[in-house]
Structures are given as structure tokens and as C-alpha cells.
């Protein structure tokens, strides 16, 4: 294609010299038409090659499910009945494993000459739109009405390949453009983009037949692939489903390993049983796995809610603010690696509220005094209840969700405490994972007494947000000798 475009670009000025001034518009229109044809041919060729690969016999894979890394938490939190009169004795706790921090936000890819030559020039506007309701908001996305006429009559490889070809012949580029614009404007994570694609695909065929569900799955994967996300079509005993490659481990959801990469049934409402058939080839080498990290604060609006919480150590209160739409965004988020929750960017309104509310309270305090105030806040500002009792299943809260739901448990408190200490005090914090408990450890710049871990040559002292009434450095009795997994977190 690059050679053809080069030829056309050389040809255009020659054409202008050969034509009179009055013919300029016609010449330009002819040039544009040829350029459009070149782009369409290139775009179609990628899907044509992939559709041909889909016709090959699919391979059988077996599904797996990752259990959550921490078993259900204790029904009641540990409590210090009699506060000690002296600081706890320094005891080094053994480490089972150190898990590196979550990946940093990737740099935007540099656009190459080839990428620029492939930029869509055939972008016919679509007169129809789909209205997508997500996160208490409404999104308008262009819609090619010819999609409604497409039929997937069975789930055989050849039929699916033909359906893919039919999808590639629709005017889908305005849909892709609209989704990319929403992602940029709203600062959505990859999961937010995937959910947007899924809701759009579901809106096309709505009669709830298995045929419609199969068509939805293929369209969903088609859109994800056009957006450079790595997803595949899988055939189960019940029909076709989408499987998405994730850069992080996903828990309690069925998945499969393909070419040493894990793909998950993130949007499948049942657990696939028996053999599952799919293909190994990708539509493009540029597709990437779904990254669950939330690198930027969500910008999805919503009503603001204020919640007053006690700071018992100082006999004061703070009023923290969160967005209802952010809560809706997090509500059904799959359970992934703990570092994703602790490092997720929080909304501007929430961050501003805790910085403005806690900042004056901590001003002039030593590191020890400031951390002690925040630790005591976590002990008494929230009511404890396990996820099983509150939700009926294991759900880890993003930081802001602790303000919305009436209860939280140990991992939720660990995520929020780690955020407050890192943002307000700029101290390093690590998550501490036991067999059925989450805690944290803080690296103080001056020595602090108590139980500690040695991480990268630095002493991180235990600060347990769920050990009610505990001092810095105190560890519940049952975890004093258990080896812990350490999750390193982003620095602020």
C-alpha cells in the first residue's frame, strides 16, 4: 500500500499541471477517490487474511479458574484488648514472595509513516445511533443499520469466517472513532472500553436467541480487535463467547491458556464446562492484552456525595467526597491483582477532599504521629463485615467504594490506608498478604519499633488497618510467624 500511496502522491501534482484551473476540484475529487480506494483495500485485506485463518479447524482447550489469592477473611477483625504501655518489640517477619509493582502507564505509541498512511480516509457518517446506558450516563455511538441484516446460522469455522467478512464490509470506522473519543474524553481504562464495546454489541441483536448471542460475541470480538485489544471467539457447549487476554491475573472467572497467555471469559454469565474450541492466530501483531490498571482519574461526571467520618485520635471529623458514577464504574469490576486496586487513580473530587481535610490535621506532625492518626482513623471510621456477608461473594473495593458501602474488610482497608499514607505523607507502603488476611507495611525514614519486613534492603514496619486499636508495629498473634507475600506499590 505504501508504494501505491507514494505513486498517487507523485501523480497528483502532475495532474494539477496538466489540468486547467477550472478542473482543479474534479482532479482533487478523483485523487481523493483513489486514496479512499487504497485505504479500503488495505483495511479489507487485514480482515480478509484473518477471516481465512478463522476457517481453519479450531483447537480444543481446557478451562481453568484462578482462586482468589486470599481465602475468606475472619468473621470478626482482630482487636487489641489492652493497649501495651511500651512500643512493640522489633521482630523481622519472614517473606514468602515479593510481587513487583503494577506496570507504569505505557507511553503512547509513536505514529510511523506506515500508520499515517493507514489512517482512515473513508469515514462516511452514519445517520443512525445507538444509545448506550453505562455508569449512570448516556453515550451516543454511530450505528450501521445493515448489521441487523447479518445472520450467523451456525457455529462452524467457515460460517464464522464468512460472518467476520460481512462485519468487515460494514461501515464500522465511525463506531471505532466514537469509542476512541469516549475513552479519551472520559479517561476510561481498558476494561471500561471493553464494557462499552460489549454493551454496544448487545444492542444490535436484542431478541435473546442463541443465534443473537452468537452474533453478539463475534461482533464484540471484532470491535475489540479493531481497537487493538487481544480477544478471540471461543466455542463452548452452549454457544459462542468472547475471551479476552488480560495482562493481570483474574480470579474466580474461567479462563484458558493460549500461547502462554491467559484469556478469560470476562463477559460470560456462566462457567464453561468441557472442551472449549478456539484459534491461536491474532488478527494483528499490534493487539495487546487488556490492562486493568486505572492510570488516570475517571472523568464520567455524576452526582457528588459527601460522607462525614470520625478521626478518633484527634476527636475530630473529616468530610470526604466521592462520585456516584465512579461507584457505578467499579461495581461489577472483575477481581484482579491487589496492586490494581491500591494503585488505581482516584477521582479528582475524592483526592481533593482527603488532601484538604487531612492536610491541616497532619501538619506539623512527625511521620510516626501522622501514620498513627491515619491508622487509628482506619480502625474506627468504618464498620467491619466480610465480603461474603455483605455482598454474597468476594469483592475487593476500590478506595472510593469504602465511602459508599456500609462495611469493608481487611483488603479494602489496606488499599485505602496505603493510598492515604502515600499521597499525604509520601512514604513508601507495601501490601502484606497472609493466607486469609491483608495488611500493610510502611517504610519510615527514621527507625520505628515493632514487627517489620525487609524489602529491597529497607525496613517496612507493620501497620495493620484492621487490627483494631493496634499500635504501629503490632501484628496479630496468628500472623507473627506466617510467611507473607509482599506486593510493592507505586510511590508518590
Secondary structure, 3 states (H helix, E strand, C coil): CHHHHHHHHHHHHHHHHHCCHHHHHHHHHHHHHHHHHHHHHHHHHHHHHHHHHHCCCCEEEECEECCCCCCCCCCCCCECCCCCCCCCCCCECCEEEEECCCCCCCCCCCCCHHHHHCCCCCCCCCCEEEEEEECCEEEEEEECHHHHHCCCCCCCHHHHHHHHHHHHCCCCHHHHHHHHHHHHHHCCCHHHHHHHHHHHHHCCCCCCCHHHHHHHHHHHHHHHHHCCECEEEEECCCCEEEEEEECCCECCCEEEEECCEEEECCCCCCCCCCEEEECCCCCCCCCECECCCCCCCCCCCCCEEEEEEEEHHHCEEEEEEEEHHHHHHHCCCCCECHHHHHHCCCCHHHHHHHHHHHHHHHCCCCHHHHHHHHHHHHHHCCEECCHHHHCCCCCCCCCCHHHHCCEECHHHHHHHHHHHHHHHHCCEEEEEECCCCEEEEEECCCCCCCCEEEECCEEEEEECCCCECCCCCCCCHHHCCCCEEEEECCCC
